[in-house]
């Protein structure tokens, strides 16, 4: 893609806050820009900054700039980060704008206006002609010096466009990701990515220029949340994606938002991108693994409590009360099969994988056809998701971890096998 | 005698013929207006139906729940068909009234003027009905999904109350707009709405006092209440 003209620069940079523009004027280029996203993370962010710099400073030839994008912390986070960084490294403290529209968007890091922070960092990296831009959450407790190397090496040494994280997970951690987001993305675009949202990822300067900055940021990103959006974008744009196995992700704060909102935003992002990238996914027939670096780890044992009965109760209530809505969004065949699911005996309750995949594809089609107000449509998926998750837990909780991995792999293959179901109906609805 | 009779007959005949000659063009005008009304109405109906279909109004009405609301009211046709038919009959009625006005009968004098004077109120009322039904369906649907996802047992009841509350408010506004029994409508609405609010206040304040307290406690002390919540990250 061509470099933007000075005039185009002026248009896109009008978004940048004045202090950032002032910093950019006459700034020296940087090979790597590290973006640290923070909001009241005084207890963790300084350590994250130190760790990342320690990881990158092993190679003295790189010019590194650490940019702390803060959403207006009240606990002196930027000051503490600056103290931690010291005078040896280049450091900018930036307060990114928090738009009203992005306030409702969930963020795993709890940083408001996360989309504008990422956009600011992308523009800074672009203006400083950086080779790589690394974006890391300031609330992480598990960062390791190796992270910086794992996330930037594929870009600097192998010419990758984007490095996505792959964290160690427990067996039932991230079930929405493992039962819907990741397998749907794999079936659609043919790339097997773990689809972790947030934490840490990196982009090449070329990818930022050609794909990231040219996107309609104001229109869709605030609606869906930046992390899922960039993840889907990288895969859908057929970028050269790498995955970095970073080990565990331990965060200080828990994800925000209730389950229905999480589903609406995360699944809505995937469905929205399906409409934009129809020309890409329609012709994809099979999936391939993406290049992955770092030490491999299996699913860990689940720690914590799971209330399967509560999940089944949620599904049962959906079955009782959401029938008029499911009747609209599901195909008659799927709807009938969902109605026939017995929920009288909790232990023997099973939600077949095939039916789950069919329901997800039906919802994607209903979303495409706008059969219902989209947010309602997406939120009506919640009881179905609870039902399938409960079934997965019931079927595998007495089994070893490998059984869960096999079950999830079978599900991913089911998504791929049933893709013609989606493609055919999608085409019919377009005719 | 026979001359007088003949003259009277002729006079009456002449008068009749004179009146007939004067009335016939008016009758012809009425017939023409009716015919024109049918023709113009049909043309407008066809054009409007095509325009509405091209604008995917039927799909939108289905998505917004308007079609379902029409279905519940016994209307089985798509919205584009209904609107086109209403347009046809409106045009036809207007032309017919013009024809009746052309007859120049004392009983029908200023009929068209009155009709046209009332038309803005009718149009405004129709728009109010449309917006009211759409809003009622949207809010009812949103409430149903939110309460089901929150696993509130009375989800359907709450959603129905929201829906009918909006419909009731719409009905009162429409009747007021049309000027039909304004005082009675306002009084009836105030009594019904006030009654519902009072009933809810009594139900929550007395009957479900403990439940209300539990709900509020759960909401405000959410962070501490982890007993019934899963400790799993969904993303």
HADDOCK unambig.tbl for C-alpha pairs under 7 A between the chains (distance, minus, plus):
assign (segid A and resid 173 and name CA) (segid B and resid 232 and name CA) 5.86 0.50 0.50
assign (segid A and resid 173 and name CA) (segid B and resid 233 and name CA) 5.51 0.50 0.50
assign (segid A and resid 173 and name CA) (segid B and resid 234 and name CA) 6.45 0.50 0.50
assign (segid A and resid 174 and name CA) (segid B and resid 233 and name CA) 5.24 0.50 0.50
assign (segid A and resid 174 and name CA) (segid B and resid 234 and name CA) 4.17 0.50 0.50
assign (segid A and resid 174 and name CA) (segid B and resid 235 and name CA) 4.30 0.50 0.50
assign (segid A and resid 175 and name CA) (segid B and resid 234 and name CA) 5.18 0.50 0.50
assign (segid A and resid 175 and name CA) (segid B and resid 235 and name CA) 6.65 0.50 0.50
assign (segid A and resid 176 and name CA) (segid B and resid 234 and name CA) 5.10 0.50 0.50
assign (segid A and resid 176 and name CA) (segid B and resid 235 and name CA) 5.54 0.50 0.50
assign (segid A and resid 177 and name CA) (segid B and resid 234 and name CA) 6.97 0.50 0.50
assign (segid A and resid 177 and name CA) (segid B and resid 235 and name CA) 5.31 0.50 0.50
assign (segid A and resid 260 and name CA) (segid B and resid 149 and name CA) 6.80 0.50 0.50
assign (segid A and resid 304 and name CA) (segid B and resid 231 and name CA) 5.68 0.50 0.50
assign (segid A and resid 305 and name CA) (segid B and resid 230 and name CA) 5.76 0.50 0.50
assign (segid A and resid 305 and name CA) (segid B and resid 231 and name CA) 5.63 0.50 0.50
assign (segid A and resid 306 and name CA) (segid B and resid 230 and name CA) 4.95 0.50 0.50
assign (segid A and resid 306 and name CA) (segid B and resid 231 and name CA) 6.59 0.50 0.50
assign (segid A and resid 307 and name CA) (segid B and resid 230 and name CA) 5.91 0.50 0.50
assign (segid A and resid 314 and name CA) (segid B and resid 149 and name CA) 6.95 0.50 0.50
assign (segid A and resid 314 and name CA) (segid B and resid 151 and name CA) 5.97 0.50 0.50
assign (segid A and resid 317 and name CA) (segid B and resid 148 and name CA) 6.53 0.50 0.50
assign (segid A and resid 317 and name CA) (segid B and resid 151 and name CA) 6.98 0.50 0.50
assign (segid A and resid 318 and name CA) (segid B and resid 148 and name CA) 6.36 0.50 0.50
assign (segid A and resid 321 and name CA) (segid B and resid 156 and name CA) 6.40 0.50 0.50
assign (segid A and resid 370 and name CA) (segid B and resid 63 and name CA) 6.61 0.50 0.50
assign (segid A and resid 371 and name CA) (segid B and resid 63 and name CA) 4.75 0.50 0.50
assign (segid A and resid 372 and name CA) (segid B and resid 63 and name CA) 4.45 0.50 0.50
assign (segid A and resid 372 and name CA) (segid B and resid 64 and name CA) 6.59 0.50 0.50
assign (segid A and resid 373 and name CA) (segid B and resid 63 and name CA) 6.55 0.50 0.50
assign (segid A and resid 373 and name CA) (segid B and resid 64 and name CA) 6.95 0.50 0.50
assign (segid A and resid 376 and name CA) (segid B and resid 142 and name CA) 6.44 0.50 0.50
assign (segid A and resid 376 and name CA) (segid B and resid 145 and name CA) 6.99 0.50 0.50
assign (segid A and resid 379 and name CA) (segid B and resid 145 and name CA) 6.93 0.50 0.50
assign (segid A and resid 380 and name CA) (segid B and resid 145 and name CA) 6.23 0.50 0.50
assign (segid A and resid 382 and name CA) (segid B and resid 149 and name CA) 6.72 0.50 0.50
assign (segid A and resid 383 and name CA) (segid B and resid 149 and name CA) 6.89 0.50 0.50
